[in-house]
Structure formats: structure tokens, C-alpha cells
Amino acid sequence: MRTLRRGDRGREVVDLQTRLQALGFDLGNRGIDGVFRERTELAVRAFQQHLGLLADGLVGPISWREIVEACYRPGGRLLYLRQPPFRGADVIELQQMLDDLGFDPGAVNGLFDPRTVRAVRDFQRNAGLQDDGVVDATVFKVLNTFAAQSLGTHQLPDKSGGYFTDDLFSGSIVVDAAHGGRDTGYASPTGISEADLNLAVAQELAQILPAREVLLTRSGDEEVSAADRAFLANSSGAKMIVSVHHASHSTPTACGTASFYFGRLGYQSHRGRMAAAYLQRCISQTLGTPDIGEFGRSFEILRETNIPAIILEPLHLTNAEELDLASDPYYPATVAEAIASALELYAGRDTAFIAV
């Protein structure tokens, strides 16, 4: 679909407005009129902010998919394991209820994946239902009966405190260089493209990470879809994925280091959040950049992977001082060493570092 924005009009806008209104977002006095005006944009921004998406008011493929998925209601369709998996608000509610009752579905990410199916089958066996992993209105009704007796939706506590119970480096780690090919990301006036810089850092990191195996989602200037990146991570048996990005902003004074882990509608990845904190602090200290912080978001690579995932933005390429840092020929190696050091501290559970 084409990206919808303020000023657009037509059937696509009517469809968008109808869905937004059904989700409870206010479109103003004009309501559903087929014109993408300010109130429609405000509704889109509010929806994006609620989901942890980039709140830019534009409805591209990701925002449109999220809006469509948000409209699914529990019991309104039959859920079963398929490829690609079912996704939507009904799956999120299913996962939240399973989570609340102690049947671990993994990440509450809205994807009806194999781990969710295992949790469904465990619940079905315990509830005296046919344990086929298929969810219909009857299963939701029984779930609601049990969930009503609980204390309310909450995330299962993490007994390991956000750390791995075994050695992080005993398995594979996926290193993702964001963008690539026709998708250059931000390109600076000095000729530095985000795609090239991401790849340079990823390649340096692949050389020094002490993991049993390091897998790169791309090894050259090629375009790799988010779905393919996630598939590599999910099918490789890797323990973690680190996605390297670089920030840009319309305000040139914007600066600093930020990191992101999976968080959505109250759920957050324990291990993702803890690892992001180590990476955030170590990169910021190494580069001398402001520590913006680590944040829970539902960005695609975070949501689509079923292992702990972190997105890193070491600095802003739109900031003159930080662009100078990125222009240093030793910059990729410096960032890679900071990432590797942070993961070693995280794997070693060095709580003194994170407490400082």
C-alpha cells in the first residue's frame, strides 16, 4: 500500500478512519469523511504512541498492519499454527491470559507462534479440553473463566533477573546491520551512509565477539527484508540478536546514544531490557555521548524475533560533533569493542557496572 499522510483522500482514508474510530480514537466533528486532516493525523499519532511505534502520523506498511491487527477481537476467528503466523490483538489477549495463568507463551508479541501453541495445549490439557492447539471462541470463554479468578494480567516473573541461566557465548549471536542496498538509511552531507556504517560496525563486531558462532544478517551492501532478518535469527537457534542502527533527527542539536528492547502494551523482554542497559551504558561511556537511555518498543526486528533482541543507536549522524566521531576510521572498531565488552559484562552478571 502507499503511505497515507495529511492531505490524502479517498477510499483508503475512509478505511483508515473507520478502523481508527472502531478502536476508539477521536476523529473530531467531521468523523469519517475520507480526508486525511489534522484530527486523523492526531489519531494516527496517538495509536502509534500507544503501540510504541514511531509517532510520525504517517500510515506506512508497519502502522497499517498494526491498525488492522488491532481490530481483531478474541473469538472472532479460528487461530491455529500456520506460516506466516496469525497476528493481532486477539493473539495478544490470548497470550496475556495464558501468561497470567502461568502457561508461558513467550513474548506477548501478538504472534501465534509455536511457543504460544505449546502454552495453549498445556492450558487445554489442564482445562480438560482437546489439546490440539487450536483456539476458537470456546477456548477464549474457558480462558476468561479462569482469568477472571486471577489477579489480572501481569508478566511472568523472571527468576534469572534478566540474565541467561547458561553461558550466553556458548551459542550463536546474530548481528544485524540495518538497512542496505537501495535502503541507505540516513546519508550525511559528507557522504557517510547509515547502511555502510552499520555494516562496518557489524563486521568488526563479528570478528571479536567471543560467541561460539556469529551470524551476520548481511555481509555486503544488499537489501534484506525485516522478515528475512527475523527468520534467520529465529531459525538459527541463536541466543540473541544485536541490531546496529544510527540515529538521525530533524533537529541538528539532537545527540546521544539510545538502545531499544521489545516492549508492548505492558509486556517487556526481561533479558532484552537488561542487555540493552549494559550496551547502552558501555557505548555511551566509550564514545562520550549523552546517555539517552534504553526503551521498550515494538519495532519490527524486536517484535518478529523470538529471542532477546536489542537495537542500538550509538550516535546521531545529523549532529555535527557526533558525525565527526563517526567519520573517524577507527569508529567502527571502537563501537564494536564497546558492544563486545558490554555483552561480556552482561554474560558475567557484573551488577556493579550496571549499578553505577
FIGU-497702 format. One record per residue: residue in one letter; x, y, z of N, C-alpha, C in turn. Coordinates in pm, whole numbers, padded with zeros to 5 digits, always signed. Last residue first. Example, Ala and Ser with C-alpha at 12.3 -4.5 7.8 and 13.67 -1.06 7.14 Angstrom:
BEGIN
S+01285-00225+00708+01367-00106+00714+01290+00003+00787 A+01319-00569+00780+01230-00450+00780+01320-00330+00780 
//
This chain:
BEGIN
V+02626+00143+03870+02697+00270+03880+02613+00383+03822 A+02505-00093+03813+02453-00017+03929+02514+00120+03940 I+02641-00211+03614+02508-00158+03580+02452-00075+03693 F+02872-00290+03749+02880-00199+03634+02746-00134+03609 A+02783-00468+03942+02845-00343+03986+02850-00242+03872 T+02698-00694+03812+02595-00600+03858+02654-00468+03906 D+02790-00881+03581+02862-00778+03656+02762-00670+03698 R+02731-01126+03449+02643-01070+03555+02716-00970+03644 G+02865-01207+03230+02927-01234+03360+02848-01182+03477 A+02704-01106+03030+02714-01251+03044+02773-01291+03179 Y+02761-00832+03072+02625-00883+03090+02628-01034+03113 L+03030-00823+03007+02988-00782+03141+02850-00836+03172 E+03008-00905+02742+03086-00985+02834+03049-00952+02978 L+02858-00696+02636+02798-00830+02639+02877-00924+02732 A+03045-00487+02662+02917-00481+02733+02854-00619+02744 S+03246-00571+02487+03275-00557+02631+03146-00557+02712 A+03107-00558+02243+03160-00686+02291+03188-00681+02441 I+03055-00282+02233+02945-00378+02233+02992-00512+02290 A+03314-00178+02226+03225-00140+02335+03109-00240+02347 E+03406-00286+01987+03471-00325+02111+03384-00292+02232 A+03236-00150+01809+03232-00296+01818+03294-00345+01948 V+03324+00113+01843+03188+00077+01882+03176-00075+01900 T+03587+00085+01742+03563+00135+01878+03425+00095+01928 A+03547+00003+01479+03615-00088+01573+03589-00046+01717 P+03420+00234+01372+03352+00103+01374+03414+00005+01474 Y+03631+00441+01419+03500+00441+01486+03431+00304+01486 Y+03862+00472+01287+03862+00372+01393+03727+00359+01463 P+03819+00684+01114+03834+00549+01056+03832+00438+01161 D+03566+00912+01201+03697+00859+01237+03709+00716+01183 S+03307+00974+01161+03396+00988+01046+03536+00934+01073 A+03182+00966+01404+03154+00857+01310+03248+00859+01191 L+03272+01210+01507+03311+01084+01571+03296+00968+01474 D+03141+01384+01334+03288+01383+01337+03338+01253+01399 L+02881+01335+01413+02921+01296+01278+03073+01292+01267 E+02886+01457+01658+02881+01311+01655+02911+01257+01516 E+02898+01725+01580+03004+01668+01663+03004+01516+01657 A+02658+01751+01425+02791+01778+01368+02903+01713+01448 N+02402+01519+01392+02468+01611+01484+02613+01628+01439 T+02311+01324+01233+02268+01460+01198+02327+01564+01293 L+02380+01086+01341+02458+01131+01225+02419+01271+01180 H+02400+01019+01676+02318+01084+01574+02406+01135+01460 L+02497+00689+01803+02502+00835+01796+02411+00886+01685 P+02421+00418+01839+02534+00475+01914+02540+00627+01914 E+02157+00250+01877+02182+00374+01802+02294+00447+01875 L+02054-00089+01864+02149+00011+01915+02156+00131+01821 I+01815-00317+01971+01853-00221+01866+01943-00117+01930 I+01806-00653+02068+01836-00515+02105+01870-00436+01981 A+01630-00941+02176+01678-00857+02067+01699-00716+02116 P+01592-01277+02270+01619-01140+02313+01683-01060+02200 I+01382-01442+02022+01495-01443+02113+01518-01299+02159 N+01201-01430+01821+01158-01495+01944+01274-01520+02039 T+01130-01137+01627+01225-01239+01671+01179-01299+01803 E+00946-00938+01583+00939-01057+01499+01034-01167+01542 R+01003-00722+01757+00878-00798+01770+00883-00932+01700 L+01247-00627+01673+01229-00664+01813+01107-00755+01830 I+01206-00565+01409+01307-00667+01439+01296-00713+01584 E+00995-00362+01437+00976-00490+01370+01078-00596+01410 F+00933-00218+01761+00991-00212+01628+00998-00353+01570 S+00812-00161+02002+00760-00273+01924+00810-00266+01780 R+01017-00091+02295+00947-00054+02172+00902-00180+02099 G+01159+00038+02581+01080-00072+02528+00999-00025+02408 F+01485+00183+02593+01340+00197+02586+01275+00071+02529 E+01756+00338+02761+01705+00220+02689+01553+00220+02701 G+01921+00661+02710+01852+00557+02784+01811+00440+02696 I+02101+00863+02647+01957+00890+02635+01876+00786+02711 D+02385+00979+02746+02314+00853+02764+02164+00883+02762 P+02594+01160+02522+02488+01160+02624+02415+01027+02626 T+02922+01013+02460+02796+01071+02414+02693+01072+02528 G+03164+00887+02480+03148+01016+02547+03022+01089+02502 L+03210+00635+02387+03206+00743+02288+03200+00881+02352 T+03205+00489+02630+03318+00476+02537+03324+00594+02441 Q+02958+00556+02744+03083+00589+02814+03202+00586+02720 S+02784+00453+02548+02781+00594+02582+02910+00637+02651 I+02848+00179+02558+02869+00256+02435+02874+00405+02465 C+02774+00113+02824+02912+00093+02777+02940+00175+02652 R+02499+00173+02843+02596+00240+02930+02738+00231+02874 Q+02388+00005+02642+02367+00149+02645+02475+00221+02723 L+02462-00251+02724+02510-00198+02596+02500-00046+02594 Y+02320-00270+02969+02466-00286+02964+02522-00221+02837 A+02056-00233+02876+02112-00142+02977+02265-00149+02978 A+02018-00448+02705+02019-00312+02649+02080-00213+02747 A+02009-00657+02890+02122-00649+02797+02132-00509+02737 M+01763-00592+03016+01886-00595+03093+02008-00582+03001 R+01579-00610+02800+01594-00485+02875+01727-00482+02951 G+01609-00877+02720+01635-00767+02627+01660-00637+02700 R+01528-01013+02948+01668-01023+02905+01703-00911+02808 H+01254-00931+02958+01344-00916+03073+01490-00913+03028 S+01057-00754+02743+01154-00863+02746+01251-00840+02860 Q+00732-00661+02859+00869-00627+02817+00959-00748+02829 Y+00395-00549+02836+00491-00659+02836+00629-00605+02799 G+00251-00314+02801+00277-00361+02936+00374-00476+02947 L+00250-00293+02514+00126-00299+02592+00148-00361+02730 R+00573-00402+02470+00446-00380+02401+00331-00398+02499 G+00914-00416+02393+00814-00382+02493+00684-00349+02420 F+01237-00518+02326+01096-00539+02296+01008-00506+02415 Y+01466-00236+02338+01436-00377+02356+01285-00394+02332 F+01713-00001+02236+01573-00043+02243+01563-00194+02258 S+01916+00288+02307+01900+00146+02276+01755+00106+02302 A+02119+00573+02226+01993+00512+02270+01991+00365+02232 T+02330+00852+02270+02318+00708+02246+02186+00657+02301 G+02334+01188+02119+02337+01087+02222+02315+00945+02175 C+02128+01464+02001+02253+01388+02010+02236+01277+02114 A+02004+01743+01829+01974+01613+01889+02100+01527+01888 T+02066+01958+01678+02124+01955+01812+02095+01822+01883 P+01923+01939+01441+02066+01903+01440+02131+01901+01577 T+01620+01789+01406+01687+01892+01485+01835+01858+01496 S+01553+01561+01274+01534+01687+01202+01598+01804+01275 H+01793+01299+01308+01683+01379+01361+01675+01510+01284 S+01912+00963+01335+01909+01091+01265+01788+01167+01317 A+02124+00694+01456+02008+00783+01461+02025+00904+01371 H+02198+00372+01333+02248+00504+01374+02133+00602+01361 H+02205+00024+01432+02149+00137+01360+02230+00261+01395 V+02233-00316+01467+02309-00191+01468+02243-00088+01376 S+02101-00552+01676+02078-00480+01551+02141-00342+01558 V+02163-00861+01797+02200-00721+01818+02189-00651+01684 I+02000-01137+01932+02028-01060+01811+02055-00915+01850 M+02070-01453+02090+02044-01308+02096+02068-01248+01959 K+02104-01720+02045+02058-01679+02177+02018-01533+02182 A+01997-01914+01756+02082-01815+01823+02020-01773+01957 G+01870-02085+01590+01895-02132+01726+01983-02037+01805 S+01798-02004+01342+01939-02037+01362+01967-02097+01499 S+01543-01913+01314+01571-02049+01268+01714-02095+01298 N+01545-01651+01410+01457-01750+01472+01494-01893+01435 A+01731-01518+01243+01751-01523+01389+01670-01636+01451 L+01614-01557+00992+01750-01605+01019+01772-01621+01169 F+01370-01425+01032+01371-01568+01004+01509-01627+01032 A+01453-01159+01061+01392-01227+01175+01395-01378+01155 R+01544-01115+00800+01636-01098+00914+01583-01174+01034 D+01310-01154+00657+01422-01246+00636+01524-01236+00749 A+01157-00939+00751+01109-01076+00771+01223-01176+00755 A+01300-00720+00661+01290-00743+00806+01245-00885+00835 S+01505-00804+00374+01379-00765+00438+01383-00793+00587 V+01797-00663+00259+01741-00781+00326+01616-00737+00400 E+02004-00558+00010+01878-00528+00076+01818-00658+00129 E+02358-00515+00053+02242-00583-00005+02118-00550+00076 D+02657-00490+00075+02559-00384+00051+02439-00443-00021 G+02720-00771+00294+02756-00673+00192+02646-00570+00178 S+02621-00945+00472+02766-00931+00473+02815-00831+00368 R+02348-00961+00696+02400-00927+00563+02549-00905+00575 T+02329-01082+00937+02210-01084+00853+02242-01037+00711 L+02585-01294+01056+02550-01162+01005+02425-01172+00918 L+02653-01477+01344+02584-01477+01215+02549-01334+01176 V+02903-01634+01519+02839-01504+01495+02782-01505+01355 E+02946-01886+01763+02928-01851+01623+02860-01715+01615 R+03022-01871+02028+03056-01992+01952+03046-01967+01802 A+03155-01540+02099+03048-01639+02090+03094-01761+02010 P+03312-01313+02144+03361-01445+02186+03254-01554+02183 L+03352-01085+01879+03259-01142+01977+03305-01282+02015 I+03524-01005+01673+03575-01005+01811+03478-01062+01915 Q+03409-01012+01422+03546-01059+01435+03589-01078+01581 A+03163-00892+01446+03167-01035+01414+03306-01095+01434 L+03238-00627+01475+03185-00700+01590+03192-00851+01568 E+03308-00559+01215+03410-00554+01321+03365-00637+01441 Q+03057-00589+01096+03168-00673+01053+03281-00675+01156 A+02910-00389+01229+02871-00529+01239+02985-00623+01202 V+03041-00155+01144+03039-00190+01287+03008-00339+01303 A+02986-00171+00869+03125-00165+00916+03134-00205+01064 L+02707-00161+00864+02776-00282+00820+02920-00285+00870 N+02661+00100+00955+02607-00015+01029+02683-00143+00994 L+02780+00241+00747+02836+00250+00883+02787+00134+00968 D+02613+00180+00531+02754+00144+00527+02817+00142+00666 A+02365+00285+00625+02378+00145+00588+02524+00099+00590 E+02416+00558+00659+02390+00476+00776+02410+00328+00744 S+02688+00698+00477+02551+00646+00481+02536+00556+00603 I+02871+00985+00431+02857+00866+00515+02711+00822+00514 G+02890+01225+00294+02898+01101+00218+02889+00974+00300 T+02847+01457+00420+02988+01423+00398+03003+01290+00325 P+02578+01473+00462+02634+01558+00357+02780+01524+00324 S+02466+01129+00520+02516+01259+00564+02568+01341+00447 A+02177+00948+00494+02304+00975+00426+02348+01116+00462 Y+01990+00699+00663+02030+00840+00654+02165+00851+00584 G+01928+00422+00445+01910+00491+00572+01947+00636+00555 T+01943+00301+00202+02069+00350+00259+02054+00404+00399 D+01807+00071+00031+01773+00136+00158+01902+00179+00228 R+01923-00065-00173+01855+00061-00205+01818+00139-00081 G+02158-00202+00051+02106-00199-00086+02044-00063-00117 G+02064-00126+00393+02142-00197+00293+02076-00195+00156 H+01941-00163+00735+01938-00102+00601+02024-00184+00504 A+02156-00290+01000+02030-00238+00947+02050-00170+00811 A+02312-00572+01061+02346-00439+01009+02222-00385+00939 D+02296-00783+01330+02217-00729+01219+02264-00589+01183 V+02419-01073+01447+02449-00930+01438+02384-00876+01311 V+02334-01333+01662+02310-01272+01532+02341-01123+01541 I+02519-01582+01818+02464-01447+01831+02450-01390+01691 S+02504-01921+01939+02524-01822+01833+02464-01687+01873 G+02641-02031+02256+02563-02048+02134+02595-01939+02033 S+02794-01955+02463+02803-02096+02426+02724-02125+02299 F+02760-01699+02551+02851-01718+02438+02868-01865+02398 L+02594-01720+02773+02546-01652+02653+02630-01687+02531 D+02563-02000+02967+02661-01911+02908+02607-01852+02777 D+02241-01993+03137+02364-02059+03094+02456-01955+03029 T+02049-01814+03201+02081-01914+03303+02209-01989+03267 F+02089-01466+03134+02078-01603+03084+02117-01701+03195 Y+01900-01216+03320+02024-01275+03269+01994-01414+03212 G+01679-01124+03447+01712-01064+03319+01840-01116+03258 G+01650-01277+03679+01680-01134+03690+01721-01068+03561 S+01564-01533+03673+01708-01511+03649+01746-01364+03650 K+01295-01539+03698+01372-01588+03811+01521-01562+03795 D+01070-01308+03614+01190-01370+03559+01280-01410+03675 P+00714-01353+03631+00841-01302+03685+00959-01378+03628 L+00493-01291+03363+00554-01391+03448+00688-01338+03500 Q+00306-00989+03379+00410-01067+03314+00466-01169+03411 H-00049-00991+03414+00084-00948+03455+00185-01037+03384 T-00392-00933+03447-00280-00961+03358-00148-00907+03413 G-00532-01052+03757-00520-00959+03645-00394-00986+03567 L-00546-01245+03946-00528-01108+03994-00518-01007+03881 S-00810-01478+03853-00672-01440+03884-00666-01294+03924 Q-01059-01528+03771-01029-01568+03909-00888-01528+03951 A-01061-01465+03509-01140-01379+03597-01111-01409+03744 A-00923-01674+03394-00853-01547+03410-00926-01454+03506 F-01120-01874+03382-01006-01891+03471-00937-01757+03499 T-01293-01751+03197-01344-01800+03325-01231-01815+03426 N-01128-01704+02979-01184-01590+03052-01236-01632+03190 L-01086-01968+02896-00975-01887+02944-01025-01770+03027 V-01343-02032+02808-01287-02104+02922-01169-02025+02982 K-01359-01850+02594-01459-01846+02702-01405-01915+02827 F-01149-01929+02428-01144-01796+02490-01242-01787+02607 V-01253-02178+02354-01128-02172+02431-01115-02037+02499 T-01478-02091+02209-01494-02174+02328-01370-02170+02416 A-01375-01955+01987-01448-01879+02088-01465-01957+02218 D-01056-02126+01949-01180-02069+01897-01249-01994+02010 V-00745-02246+01872-00817-02156+01962-00939-02098+01891 V-00560-02543+01883-00648-02457+01804-00734-02375+01900 G-00421-02732+02023-00354-02605+01995-00436-02510+01910 D-00541-02961+02104-00499-02956+01963-00431-02825+01927 D-00655-03104+02341-00527-03031+02334-00471-03033+02192 Q-00979-03048+02442-00897-03119+02342-00769-03039+02320 L-00982-02975+02797-01022-02952+02659-00936-03037+02565 G-00912-02966+03062-00996-03075+03016-01049-03057+02876 A-00731-02781+03141-00871-02741+03149-00966-02850+03102 N-00488-02898+03090-00522-02870+03229-00669-02836+03246 R-00497-02905+02809-00487-03029+02886-00531-03009+03031 Q-00506-02628+02754-00618-02715+02714-00616-02847+02792 F-00256-02544+02849-00379-02496+02912-00495-02589+02880 D-00090-02679+02668-00077-02704+02812-00204-02661+02885 R-00177-02560+02432-00200-02703+02452-00186-02741+02600 V-00088-02297+02474-00231-02326+02454-00260-02472+02484 A+00188-02336+02484+00119-02285+02603-00031-02312+02595 R+00230-02419+02221+00263-02510+02332+00191-02468+02460 V+00153-02185+02087+00075-02308+02068+00103-02407+02181 T+00359-02016+02162+00223-01985+02205+00135-02110+02195 R+00565-02141+02027+00571-02134+02173+00433-02102+02231 P+00489-02114+01752+00494-02245+01817+00497-02240+01969 D+00270-01816+01746+00387-01895+01706+00391-02027+01782 F+00098-01576+01680+00055-01709+01720+00159-01809+01671 L+00195-01270+01804+00222-01369+01700+00183-01507+01751 G+00183-01079+02003+00074-01083+01906+00095-01181+01793 N+00372-01084+02199+00403-01006+02079+00293-01011+01973 V+00481-01159+02470+00345-01119+02436+00356-01024+02317 A+00714-01424+02449+00687-01281+02437+00541-01257+02403 G+00583-01721+02601+00696-01642+02550+00660-01496+02546 P+00369-01828+02725+00364-01822+02579+00484-01754+02517 D+00338-02029+03004+00430-01933+02941+00423-01936+02789 F+00090-02023+03208+00125-02103+03090+00208-02014+02998 G-00001-01864+03414+00121-01942+03436+00157-02036+03323 L-00206-01692+03378-00240-01819+03441-00119-01910+03461 D-00085-01484+03243-00142-01458+03375-00170-01586+03451 D-00028-01606+03000+00081-01556+03084+00033-01541+03228 L-00286-01641+02904-00202-01757+02929-00089-01721+03025 M-00357-01371+02879-00431-01457+02971-00352-01583+03004 Q-00168-01285+02687-00173-01221+02819-00246-01309+02920 Q-00231-01443+02465-00101-01458+02530-00101-01398+02671 L-00491-01342+02410-00470-01484+02440-00339-01503+02516 E-00428-01078+02350-00512-01107+02466-00499-01253+02508 I-00271-01124+02119-00212-01058+02236-00294-01090+02361 V-00462-01232+01950-00349-01316+01992-00282-01256+02115 D-00626-01011+01917-00682-01131+01978-00573-01225+02026 A-00461-00834+01784-00496-00803+01922-00557-00925+01992 G-00229-01037+01582-00335-00941+01608-00364-00924+01755 R-00161-01303+01354-00115-01197+01442-00229-01100+01465 F-00071-01628+01246-00174-01530+01276-00114-01425+01369 P+00244-01674+01067+00152-01695+01179+00042-01590+01184 P+00269-01768+00715+00306-01688+00832+00202-01700+00943 Q+00200-02071+00869+00310-01984+00829+00267-01902+00709 R+00021-02175+01167+00040-02167+01023+00160-02077+00996 L-00181-02296+01419-00043-02275+01376-00034-02278+01224 Y-00483-02103+01463-00410-02230+01459-00271-02201+01404 L-00787-01956+01542-00642-01943+01547-00578-02081+01550 L-01073-01829+01393-01008-01950+01440-00857-01931+01432 R-01220-01523+01517-01166-01607+01409-01098-01728+01472 G-01318-01405+01742-01374-01363+01614-01325-01443+01496 G-01197-01458+01979-01304-01547+01937-01365-01512+01803 P-01107-01123+02036-01100-01262+02081-01222-01344+02040 R-01078-00926+01735-01133-00946+01869-01129-01094+01907 Y-00876-00708+01545-00921-00845+01569-00965-00861+01714 C-00769-00455+01526-00915-00467+01512-00966-00609+01536 A-00497-00464+01524-00562-00416+01647-00712-00437+01644 E-00434-00529+01263-00424-00632+01365-00497-00593+01493 V-00467-00276+01141-00551-00389+01101-00552-00495+01211 I-00263-00135+01272-00402-00090+01283-00497-00204+01249 E-00036-00278+01190-00071-00273+01332-00216-00230+01353 R-00041-00228+00916-00052-00366+00964-00095-00367+01111 W+00000+00050+00919-00124-00006+00865-00146-00148+00916 S+00259+00067+01025+00147+00125+01100+00014+00067+01051 I+00399-00069+00816+00403-00117+00954+00285-00064+01034 P+00341+00077+00572+00309-00066+00587+00304-00114+00731 G+00233+00402+00698+00304+00316+00605+00268+00171+00631 V+00098+00673+00775+00050+00535+00778+00116+00458+00666 L+00233+00921+00991+00227+00862+00857+00181+00717+00869 G+00277+01015+01244+00150+01049+01180+00135+00997+01038 D+00495+00938+01385+00516+01040+01283+00388+01081+01212 A+00597+00776+01621+00473+00854+01612+00490+00970+01515 L+00710+00459+01588+00750+00596+01560+00624+00678+01534 L+00535+00266+01843+00589+00288+01709+00637+00431+01696 G+00404+00197+02073+00549+00207+02078+00612+00217+01941 L+00130+00202+02074+00195+00075+02037+00347+00080+02045 H+00076+00464+02139+00022+00358+02224+00093+00226+02198 Q+00184+00597+01921+00245+00614+02053+00201+00503+02148 Q+00003+00520+01722+00143+00481+01711+00213+00491+01847 F-00234+00643+01817-00226+00497+01802-00081+00451+01799 A-00158+00909+01802-00196+00852+01931-00188+00700+01927 R-00116+00936+01527-00004+00955+01620-00034+00892+01756 V-00381+00895+01437-00274+00804+01396-00155+00814+01492 A-00504+01118+01553-00548+00984+01590-00441+00880+01555 L-00371+01322+01419-00356+01312+01564-00398+01174+01614 E-00464+01270+01159-00321+01257+01188-00298+01244+01339 T-00731+01332+01196-00694+01195+01158-00547+01170+01188 R-00709+01600+01252-00761+01511+01356-00730+01365+01324 E-00602+01706+01007-00525+01712+01131-00575+01613+01235 R-00714+01473+00747-00688+01605+00805-00613+01593+00938 F-00777+01300+00495-00674+01286+00598-00636+01426+00649 V-01105+01224+00420-00999+01323+00403-00904+01315+00523 G-01325+01063+00466-01236+01028+00356-01126+01127+00328 D-01478+01103+00686-01513+01182+00566-01421+01154+00448 I-01576+01025+00984-01525+00951+00868-01568+01024+00742 G-01559+01336+01156-01570+01191+01158-01507+01126+01037 R-01584+01605+01205-01606+01557+01068-01618+01406+01062 N-01518+01642+01475-01657+01661+01431-01685+01605+01292 G-01274+01381+01556-01328+01517+01552-01470+01521+01497 L-01192+01126+01588-01163+01188+01458-01220+01329+01448 D-01056+00943+01852-01144+01054+01814-01100+01118+01682 F-01050+00592+01872-00974+00716+01854-01065+00824+01795 G-01159+00337+01894-01185+00435+01999-01109+00565+01987 L-01149+00160+01693-01054+00138+01801-01067+00241+01912 A-01325+00270+01516-01364+00144+01581-01272+00112+01699 Q-01167+00480+01426-01286+00509+01507-01332+00385+01582 L-00976+00336+01280-00935+00417+01394-01053+00447+01486 R-01139+00221+01080-01068+00136+01175-01025+00214+01299 T-01228+00450+00948-01324+00355+01003-01259+00268+01109 Q-00989+00564+00859-01069+00633+00959-01170+00540+01025 L-00908+00365+00670-00824+00401+00784-00908+00464+00895 D-01122+00379+00489-01091+00253+00557-01009+00280+00683 V-01091+00645+00403-01217+00603+00467-01192+00476+00548 V-00843+00624+00281-00855+00707+00401-00982+00673+00477 E-00910+00463+00067-00811+00415+00162-00818+00493+00292 R-01089+00624-00075-01138+00505-00007-01040+00452+00097 G-00981+00970-00015-01026+00856-00095-01067+00737-00009 R-00683+01170+00034-00827+01146+00043-00864+01026-00043 D-00416+01348+00198-00468+01240+00114-00619+01227+00134 G-00359+01532+00393-00388+01583+00259-00442+01477+00165 R-00127+01341+00576-00220+01453+00575-00234+01509+00433 R-00091+01007+00430-00049+01122+00510-00151+01234+00498 L-00003+00672+00358-00107+00774+00372-00059+00883+00466 T+00193+00501+00129+00191+00566+00259+00085+00676+00260 R+00032+00234-00052+00105+00361-00048+00094+00420+00092 M+00083-00119+00000+00000+00000+00000+00087+00125+00000 
//
